[in-house]
Amino acid sequence: MSGSAGSRQRRLLDSEGEETAPESRPPLRDRQGAHWKNAMGFWLLGLCNNFSYVVMLSAAHDILRHQRAPGNQSLAVLLADILPTLVIKLLAPLGLHLLPYSPRVLVSGACAAGSFILVAFSHSVVTSLCGVVLASISSGLGEVTFLSLTAFYPRAVISWWSSGTGGAGLLGALSYLGLTQAGLSPQHTLLSMLGVPALLLASYFFLLTSPEPQDPGGEEEAERAARQPLMSSEAPEESKPDASPTLSLQERWTVFKGLLCYVIPLVLVYFAEYFINQGLFELLFFRNTSLSHAQQYRWYQMLYQAGVFVSRSSLRCFHIRFIWALALLQCLNLAFLLADVVLSFLPSIYFVFLIILYEGLLGGAAYVNTFHNIALETSDRHREFAMAAACVSDTLGISLSGLVALPLHNFLCRLS
């Protein structure tokens, strides 16, 4: 099926109440072609959705510094970055399903492009922060939309989406750093990346094929059948991508209670992870190395992003069902590094390098396995809502860590 045909079909599917006539099963070659187009489509959607966010935040910090913004720049950027995404993810399970997917994707792409343009041409702190807000809206709306959309495709696309989001951290940071080091100003670097939101829109409208009914059988279905469902009253139902099912408030609440066994551990993972990143990275400074303080910080960020990318791409190699174990290990990471900040007992920066790489591996594994497990343990009727509701976990963990990590960071600075 061609990309343009897939786009036209999807726009038809976005219109509620329209029924499509059943079609004969496509030949094997067409199914394989559709599989790889969808896999690449979701990988690019994950990459573009988070790429714009990573790049724009780096540029916002640079431009705020050049504008000599008063006060705590990191706190201002963090609030503009987190709050819009948190609001979107909290409200999304209540009514976002009423808006078809295509307008959501258009808004997400437009906000990403708008964030680049606003920050590139910014002459004031307020304008720069508005650009951060647009990037946050784009990222939050995109994540809720595309994770919900995976409910209508084979579950393997969750792995591809997660891998793309992991790659965005590495490629986004490297591309911005590389272009600015090559001599481009932050403004020109941002304008050169306006093709990323265009690629996001092209991936959705022209690369993804129209959703097909998922085939029963196979290893994945056997694993799903062996799992305990999140709702004991679930009955097997056929996926209907042409319209989002209408769930009662009682039904939504029941599904959400079933999700807590995954939501709470993922919140804890991200709380510990971003507590380390926001509160401890700058304090893990070693003088017995040739790296400057700024270079050490960049290495921490790059190793963390590398770990996230590897583990978010690992679902085809192994699955982890018990997310609580990952949450416990990440909290132990936090306690260990916090102890080192206070006591300075690690003899070399290379020990910290290994721990931060491990931190990224745990965080990425928790993300991809959480959504994989939710996809396996929810019925077709509830999956779209469940994926949207679970999206709030990472942002909630980041928000809580910001409330605690920034004051603690300031306290430890005064203490030292």
N, C-alpha and C positions, 0 to 999 in steps of 0.2 A: 504494500500500500504506500503510495507516495506521501511525502510530508504534507503537501498542500491539501491532499485529500483528507489526511488525518486531522488537519486544522479545521477544515470545513465540517467534518463530522463532529469534532469536539464542540464547535460552536452550536451545532444543533443539539448536542447532548446537554449543553448548558441550559437550554430552555426547558423549564420544568413542564411535565405533563405530556411531552411528546414521546410516543412509543415508536421504536424502530422494528421493522420486520425482521424476524430471525434469518440469519444468513447461513449458508452452508459453511462447513469447517474449511478454513484455508489450507492449502497444501503445506507440507513440512518446510519447504524452503522459504515460503512467505512468513511462516511463524518464526523461523529462526531470524529472518531479516528484521521482523518487528521486534523480536527480543533484543537484538543488539541496538536497534534505533532507540528503544525505550531505555535501555541501560545507559547508553551514551547521553540521551536526553536528560535523564535524572542526574547523571554525574555533572553535566554542564550546568544544570539548574542549581545544584548544590554549590558548585564552584562560583558561579556568578552571583548567587544570592549573598554569600558570605565574603566574596572577594571585594565587592564595592564597600562593604562595611569595614573590613580590615584596612584597606587603603585609605579610605576617607578619614578614619579616626587618626591614623598616623599623620596625615596632612593637617588635620584640625589642630593637633598638638603643636606642629611646626608653626602654623600661621598664628595661633594664639600667642606663642612665644615671641614671634616677630612683632606682633601688635602690642607687646608688653602688657598683656592683660593683668589687671590687679587681682589679688586674692589667689585662692587655690585653683589653678587651672585644671589639675587632674580631677578634682571633685566636680567642677562645673561640667567638664566633658563626660565624666562618668554618669552624672545625673541626666544630662541630655541624651546620653547613649542608652541608659537602662530603662528609664521611666516610660517612654513611649512604647517600647517593646513589651514591657510588663503589662501595661494597660491593654494593649492589643491581645496578648495571650490570655489574660484573665477574662476578657469579654468575648473572645472568639467562640468558645463552646456554646455561648448563649444564643447567638444569632448570625454568626458569620456565614453559616451554611445557606442562609437565605439569598446570599449574593453569589451569582454564578462564578465559576473559576476564571473565565477569561477577563472580566473587569478587574478582578483581584490582581491578576498577573500584570495587567496594564498599569494599575496604580503602583504596584511594587516597582516595576521598571521605571516608571516616571519619577518616583521618589528617589531612586538610586541616581538617575541622571541629574535630577534637581540638586541632590546633595553635592555632587561633583561641581556643578556650575556655581552654586552658592558659595561654597568654600573657596573655589578658585578665584572668584571675583570679589571676595569679601574684603571690606575696608573697615569692619568693626567687629568687635567681639560678639555682639548679638547676632550678626549675620552668620558668622562662623558656627555658632552654637545652633542656629536654625538648620544649617547644613548637617550637623551631627544628628539633630532630631529627624530630619528626612531620611538619613541613612538608617536610623533605628527603626523608623516606620517601615521602610523597605525590607529590612532584614526580618523583622518580626512578622509582618504580614506574609512575606514570602515563605518563611519556615512553616507557619501554620497552614498555608495554602498547599504547599507541595507535599508536606507530610500527610495531610488529609487526602490529597490526590493519590497517594500510594495505595490507598484502600481499594482502588479500582484497577490496579495492575498486579501482576505477580509479585509476591513478597520479596523477590530478589532485588527489586528496584530500591528497597530501603538501604541495602548495602551500597549500591551505587550512589545514591543521594548522600549518604553519610561520608563516603570516600571523597566525594566532590567538596563537601563542606570542610573536611579535613585538609584537602589540598589547597583550599582558598587561603588558609592561614599562612602556609608556606609561600605560595606563589604571590599572594598579595603583599606580604611583607618584603619578599625578595625583589619584586618588580618595582615597588615604590622606592626601596633603598637603592636599587641599581640605577634607576633613572635619575634620581636626585644626585647620586654620587657621580654619574656621568656628566653632570653639569646643568640638567634641567631644573628650573625652579619648581617648588611645590605646585604653583598655579598651572604651569605648562604640563607637569606630570599628570595632574588630575584631568586636564582637558584631553590629554592623549588617551585616557582610559574610558572615555565616553562610549567606546565600542562594547564595553562589558555589559551594560544594561541592554544594548541592542542584541547582543548574543543571547542574553537570558530570554528575551521575547522571541527570538528566532528559534531557540531550542524548544520552547513551549508550543508555538503555533505551527512550526514546520517540521520539527524532528520527531516529537512524540506521535505515536499512532493512537487511534481511538481505542479506548479500553475494550478488551475482550473478556468474555466469561473465563474464569480461571478453571484449569483442568483439574479434576480430581485425580488422586493417586500420586505415586511418586514418593521419594524420601521425605520431602517437606510436608506433604499431607499426612504421612505416617507419624511424623514427629508431632504435628498439630493434634492428631487424634489421640496421642498418648498424653497430652497435657490436660490439666484440669482447667476448665474454662473460668474466666473472670466472673461470669454470671452463671450460677448453677441452672437457671431456667432457660438457658439458651437453646434454641432449636436451629438446626442447620438451615440456612437460607441462601438463595442464589443472589450474588451481587447484582445490583441494578445501578449502573453508573449514569443512567439518564436522569436520575433525580435523587436528591439526598433524602433519606428516610426521615420522617417526622417523628421525633422521640418526645415523649411526655417528660415533664420535669422530674417526675418520680423515677422514670426509666434512666434519665441522665444521671441523677444522683446515685442510683444503684450501680451504674457502670463506673462512675467516678470512684465510689468506695472500693470497687474491685481493683481499680488502677493504683490505689495507694501503696500497694506492695511494691510497685515500681517507681511511683512518683517520689515517695519519701527518700529512698536510697539515692536516686538521681539528684535530688535537691542537696543531700549531704555531700555527694561527690563534688558537685559544682561549688558548694559553699567552701569546702576545704581547698579545692583547686584554686579558686580565685582569691581566697584568703592568702594563699602562698604568693600568687602572682601580683596582687595589689598591695599586700602588706609587707611581704618579706623579701621579694626579689632585690629591691634597692638596698636592703640591709645586709644581704649576703655578699659582702665585699672582702676580697682577699688581696693583701698587699704583696704576698710572695709569688707574684706572677707578673709577666710582662704586659698583661691585658689591663687597660685602663678601666675605671669604674663603668663608664658608658659602654665599653666593649664587652665587659662581663655581663651587663644587663642585656645587651643584644644577643649574646650567646645563650643566655637563659631563655629568652623569648624564642629563638630559633629552635633550640632543642625541645622545648615544650611543644611547639607547633609540629615538629617532626614526629614526636611521639603520638600526638593526636592523629596525624595523618595516617601513620602506619596502623594504629589500632582501629580507626574508623574504616579502614580498608580490609580488615581481617575477618569479616564475618563468613566469607567463603571457606576459611581455614578452620575456624572453630567457633562454637557458640557458648555463651556463658549465661546460665539461667539465673544464678543467685547474685543479683546486683548488690545485695547487702554486703557480700564479701568485698566487692570493689569499694563500697563506701567506707568500710572499716579500714581497708588498706590505705585509702586516700587520707583518712583522718589521722592514721599513724604517720603518714608522710608529713602532714601539717605539724603534728606534735614534735617530730624529730627535727624539722627545720627550724621551728620556733625555739626549740631548746638550743640549737646551734647559734642562732642569732643572739641569744642571751649569754651563752657560755663559751662560744667560739672554740669548740673542741675538734672540729674537722680540720685535718692538717693541710688539705689541698682542695683547690677549686674543682678538681676532676671528680671528687666524690659528690659534690653538689651537682655537677653536670649529669652524672648517672642518675641521681635521685630525681632531677627535674625531667629527664627523658622518661623515667619510670612514671612520674606524675602524669605526663601527657598520655602515656600508654593506658593508664588506668582510666583517665577521663574519657578518652575516645572510645574505649571498650564499653564503658558504662552507657554512653550515648547510643551507640549502634545496637547493642544487645537489648537495651530497654525497649526500643521501638520494634525490634525484631520479635521480642517475646510478646509484646502487646498485640502485634499483628497475628501471631500464632494463636493467641488465647482469647480473641474476641470474635464474635460472629460477624458475618458480612454486614448485617444490619447496624451493628454498633461500631464497626471499625473506624469509620470516618470521624465520628465524634470522639472516640477514644484517642486517636492520634492527635487531634486538635487539643484535647484537654490535657494530654500528657506533655504537650509542648511547653507548658508554663514552668516545668521543673527546672530546666537549666537557668532561665532568667530569674526565677525566684531565688535559687541558690546564689547566683551572682549578686543579686540585690542585697540579700542578707549578709553576704560576706563583705560587701562594700560598707554597710552600716557599722560593722565591727572592725574590719581590717584598717580602714583609714584612721580612725582615732587611735587604734593600737600602734599603727605605724608612727604616728606623731609622738606618742608616749615613749616608744622605744628609741626614737631619735633623740628626745630630750634626755633619756636615761643614759645614752651612750655619750 
